[in-house]
């Protein structure tokens, strides 16, 4: 599944680096830490390789 925002794409990249051992898992914070434990390497790769052009910095919550 592609990332919906730049922040989500960057968090997936950090989690992927931790999964591959290029970054320590202790250095992860917030969403990237939960992504590293709950998603497979393939899912993280798909989310991290999403193009950033045209994506919002953050995805907004929908109002009811």
C-alpha positions in Angstrom: 0.0 0.0 0.0 1.5 3.4 -0.9 2.1 6.1 1.7 -0.6 8.8 2.0 1.8 11.5 3.2 5.4 12.5 3.4 5.6 11.8 7.1 4.2 8.3 6.6 6.7 7.6 3.8 9.6 8.8 6.0 8.5 6.7 9.0 8.3 3.6 6.8 11.9 4.3 5.5 13.2 4.5 9.0 11.4 1.3 10.1 12.7 -0.5 7.0 16.3 0.6 7.9 15.8 -0.8 11.4 14.5 -4.1 10.0 17.5 -4.4 7.8 19.9 -3.6 10.7 21.2 -0.3 9.3 19.7 1.6 12.2 19.0 0.6 15.8 15.5 -0.2 16.8 15.9 1.8 19.9 16.4 5.0 17.9 12.9 4.7 16.4 10.0 6.8 17.8 6.3 6.8 17.5 4.8 5.5 14.3 8.1 4.2 12.9 8.5 2.0 15.9 5.1 0.4 15.6 5.6 0.0 11.8 8.8 -1.9 12.4 7.2 -4.4 14.7 3.8 -4.9 12.9 4.7 -4.8 9.2 6.8 -7.1 7.0 9.8 -5.9 5.1 7.9 -6.1 1.8 5.1 -3.9 3.1 7.6 -1.4 4.4 9.4 -1.3 1.1 6.3 -0.6 -0.8 5.3 2.2 1.5 8.8 3.7 1.6 9.3 3.8 -2.1 6.2 5.9 -2.7 7.0 9.1 -4.5 6.8 12.2 -2.4 5.8 14.7 -5.1 2.2 15.8 -4.7 1.8 14.3 -1.2 0.8 16.4 1.7 3.2 16.8 4.6 0.5 15.2 6.9 -2.7 13.5 6.1 -5.6 15.3 7.8 -8.3 13.6 9.9 -11.7 13.7 8.4 -14.3 15.8 10.1 -17.6 14.2 11.0 
